[in-house]
Amino acid sequence: MPGANLTRTEAAERRALVDVERYDIDIDLTTGSDETFRVVTRVEFTGEPGATTFIDAITERVHSIVLNGDPLDPETHSTGVRVILPVLRERNVLVVDADFRYMNTGEGLHRAVDPADGEVYLYSQFEVPDARRMYACFEQPDLKASFALSVTAPSRWRVVSNQPTPEPVPLDDGPTGPRSQWRFAPTPRISTYITALVAGPYVSWEDELVSADGRTIPLGVFCRASLAEYMDADNVITTTKQGFEYFERHFGVPYPFDKYDQLFVPEYNMGAMENAGCVTFTENYVFRSRVPDAVRERRVVTILHELAHMWFGNLVTMQWWNDLWLNESFAEFISTLATAEATEWSGNWVTFLASEKTWAYRQDQLPSTHPIVAEIRDLDDVLVNFDGITYAKGGSVLKQLFHWVGREPFFAGLREYFDKHAWGNTRLDDLMREFEAASGRDLADWTAKWLETAGVNLLRPVVETDADGVITSFAIKQSAPAEHPTIRPHRLAVGVYAEREGGAVERVHRVELDVDGERTEVPELVGVHRGDLLLVNDDDLAYAKIRLDDDSLAFAQRRAGDIADPLARGLVLASIWDATRDAELRARDYAELVLACIDRETEPTARRQLLGQLTTAVKRYTAPDARDAVGARVADELWALAQRAEAGSDAQFAYVRAFAQLAVTDEQLDAVEALFAETARLDGLEVDTDLGWELLFALVAGGRAGGDDVDARLDEDRTSDGQRSAAQARAAIPTAEGKRAAWRSVWVEPGATNDVARATSAGFWNVHDESLVTPFVDEYFAGLGEIWSTRSFQMAEFLIAGFFPGAVPSDEVVAAARGWLDANVDAAPALRRLVVEGLDDVERALRVRARDAQ
């Protein structure tokens, strides 16, 4: 949207002029309109007398503006994005009366209609700059204030915000029927992006706990009425209580708010959002059908991630978005630690390696990589920096810092940090200073190398042995890419693994040390037998790519599945996958390795990650002339694994889903069709609603089902999930007409919701015949500018990333992307970044395919 950006310079200038005290926000959701709602915002703030500034408000219509009792002309003082405030006084009162637009993109105040019963559900999503889509505000994190909401809504609705929900006061009948008003008490001083409003006929479950300071904290779990039968609120509340106890004990600060509600809302763009005392979650965490155990584990981590934000991010907030990592990296690390130490998912560090670290390594090798403490020039920068660096690399580096300074000094530093900066804003130095004081370590060099530089190092063992296999010399060689040449210090371990009686491969020796420089000698290993496998970064303490020496690699390719420790096994397999992505090993060989060892994988997230990488290896990384044969073999093996797996196991479920994604031969599609029609069964496997959709995706893409079958399935599943799944299935129809209809429905026509747009892009690229989608490559690049300029940021990002033609890597796609970049050097940096990342992904795929062909 033109003029919607905010630069760091503008924010700093405004902060120097203004300090905000309080917002009183009167929201009317009963105007009778499905498109807009009316809000009167009253703001009390101090100012620099005589200065001019602005307040943010993305409005549909401004009815009136009154500053210090003087009316301002909306025509001249409102741009639709900002309200200009002339001639400030020392103390100011501003009142803005405006209509705002409901969104269907997951930004601002999102309005969703449940197709199951026609009910309307609202929720807010403000991070980073979208509180201004619901009320007029100074939209930057260091202008904290107290917020008092008054909400007029249908009397039968539930209305939830940051403070405990008051008793509604009945009003008269409005255009939508009987209505009431909810007047919420003022919040503590918080930032705009964590204010919240959720409203609609939600169903709730209540509980409570006693905080460390003796207060009773009400707990609530909410979801749509049509999903209530599937909401396992007891599990959510149990996890929440485990997190409260863990964080209050380790942080030394009682929970800082008055209640804690968790609301599962429709058409959500992300996993969750840490609104103060009013956390919103994706409905994917309400399990209406069977889900992989990895998803159940992920829900636990997400619950604890958002709860950690109540302290780190909400109680103490970054001054500007360049310290976004102070929020997300910390929550990523501490939620993993809490999950492993306080819940049933004690193996969560294996999950962290399989998901977060894999994501981080991938992101850190893109041309768009950036320091954890990124240079954030404006809001566009921060929007695209919600990425694997901010979350996963930052969390990985904090794990290394945790081991670097020691557990007790780490938590002691945090306690001081919370105590000193409660309800305020901070910068990176404020946190590092407390860690230094608690640990006695000088962290200036560590901070500069780890947080202020980009790129990932590669660690490689250099080993010599005598004829009996005894180590005579061992060193760790460290390198860095030319674009990001920083050599960093690491705290890590080296493990020696050997086959034991019974065939298991186990660790027989371990050395922990500090590594720095391009070569670090490890004299502690001299005289130790090398065993069968040497593992640098054993226990996954450091953030670095690793390689195996030749003998260890050869052993791992034969025996990876026999490595008893899940974390060590995960490290070995991650190293081999990374070498495959770097075109050092063949994709088809990686596929054979996964097929040979996956039936011994015990960790659900690791299994899920391996199967995803297996699918990528087949579909994108295998040489084109071998892809059909390799894909058919892999699909046959997955079907065999599914048939051999324990009845009803998570492994069986995972193999069936992966098999359906890769099924391409007549025999394989026959098997999928028989499962879908339930004319064939696997013991313990129920083809429930969502698995049925997944099987139908495969049948549609394979030409065994069409639009009528999708419509019939949707008739049985008239829900939001059903609509999303139907959009994905229709987009997979393998005809020119089907692809054209899918393309038009989201790329050309702007009415699709965020959920439907994402689903359509997933189905669009699910093709066996790439000629069906290659005609859209030119249309994609020709339409980028219009998509960027006419859609909201979130929708533009979904479409541009989701429809980038990376699923059909070719020299033609590379040429088209480079041509667009050359012709659009002045395009928005955030837009160029999305294209640069897509281009890099295609170029990598072509390099890996060339290696696979050798």
Salt bridges, closest charged atoms under 4 A:
GLU10 OE1 - ARG82 NH2 3.12
ASP19 OD1 - ARG15 NH2 3.70
ASP19 OD1 - ARG189 NH2 3.81
GLU21 OE1 - ARG91 NH2 2.70
ASP24 OD1 - ARG22 NH2 2.81
ASP28 OD2 - ARG179 NH1 3.78
ASP34 OD1 - ARG111 NH2 3.08
GLU35 OE1 - ARG101 NH1 3.85
GLU44 OE2 - ARG42 NH1 2.57
ASP56 OD2 - ARG14 NH2 2.92
GLU60 OE2 - ARG101 NH2 2.82
ASP70 OD2 - ARG89 NH2 3.85
ASP97 OD2 - ARG38 NH2 2.87
ASP99 OD1 - HIS63 NE2 3.07
ASP114 OD2 - ARG224 NH1 2.79
GLU119 OE1 - ARG156 NH2 2.85
ASP130 OD1 - ARG133 NE 2.90
ASP172 OD1 - ARG179 NE 2.85
GLU206 OE2 - ARG158 NH2 3.80
ASP207 OD1 - LYS241 NZ 3.32
ASP213 OD2 - ARG215 NE 2.92
ASP232 OD2 - ARG299 NH2 2.72
GLU245 OE2 - ARG249 NE 2.79
ASP258 OD1 - ARG215 NH1 3.83
ASP261 OD2 - LYS259 NZ 2.69
GLU267 OE1 - HIS110 NE2 2.60
GLU274 OE1 - HIS309 NE2 3.88
GLU283 OE2 - ARG224 NE 2.56
GLU328 OE1 - HIS305 NE2 3.07
GLU328 OE1 - HIS309 NE2 3.06
GLU332 OE1 - HIS305 ND1 3.22
GLU341 OE1 - ARG407 NH2 2.80
GLU356 OE2 - ARG298 NH2 2.91
ASP364 OD2 - LYS393 NZ 2.95
ASP381 OD2 - ARG377 NE 2.68
ASP387 OD2 - HIS370 NE2 2.76
ASP387 OD2 - ARG833 NH2 2.64
ASP430 OD1 - ARG433 NH1 3.25
GLU434 OE2 - LYS420 NZ 2.97
ASP445 OD2 - LYS449 NZ 3.46
GLU499 OE1 - ARG559 NH1 3.16
GLU512 OE2 - ARG491 NE 3.07
GLU512 OE1 - ARG510 NH2 2.94
ASP514 OD1 - ARG491 NH1 2.84
GLU521 OE2 - ARG519 NE 2.72
ASP538 OD2 - ARG507 NH1 2.70
ASP539 OD2 - ARG507 NH1 3.28
ASP539 OD2 - ARG510 NE 2.66
ASP540 OD1 - LYS357 NZ 2.75
ASP540 OD2 - LYS399 NZ 3.88
ASP549 OD2 - ARG530 NH2 3.14
ASP562 OD2 - ARG559 NE 2.43
ASP562 OD1 - ARG600 NH1 2.72
ASP578 OD2 - LYS545 NZ 2.61
ASP578 OD2 - ARG547 NH1 2.83
ASP582 OD2 - LYS545 NZ 2.68
ASP582 OD2 - ARG547 NH2 2.86
ASP582 OD1 - ARG844 NH1 3.02
GLU584 OE1 - ARG547 NE 2.91
ASP589 OD2 - ARG586 NE 3.05
GLU592 OE2 - ARG633 NE 2.67
ASP599 OD1 - ARG600 NE 3.61
GLU601 OE2 - ARG569 NH2 2.92
GLU637 OE2 - ARG633 NH1 3.34
ASP650 OD2 - ARG607 NH1 2.78
ASP666 OD1 - ARG704 NH2 3.82
ASP670 OD1 - ARG704 NH1 2.94
GLU673 OE1 - ARG704 NH1 2.79
GLU678 OE1 - ARG681 NH1 3.44
ASP690 OD1 - ARG288 NH2 2.81
GLU694 OE2 - ARG657 NE 2.98
ASP711 OD1 - ARG730 NH2 2.90
ASP715 OD1 - ARG718 NH2 2.73
GLU716 OE1 - ARG713 NH1 3.96
ASP717 OD1 - ARG288 NH1 2.77
ASP721 OD2 - ARG288 NE 3.26
ASP721 OD1 - ARG724 NH2 2.33
GLU749 OE2 - ARG744 NH2 3.62
ASP755 OD2 - ARG724 NH1 2.95
ASP755 OD1 - ARG758 NH2 2.69
GLU770 OE2 - ARG627 NH2 3.53
GLU779 OE2 - ARG740 NH2 2.77
GLU837 OE2 - ARG833 NE 2.94
ASP841 OD1 - ARG362 NH2 3.71
ASP841 OD2 - ARG620 NH2 3.18
GLU843 OE2 - ARG818 NH2 2.40
ASP852 OD2 - ARG588 NH2 2.81
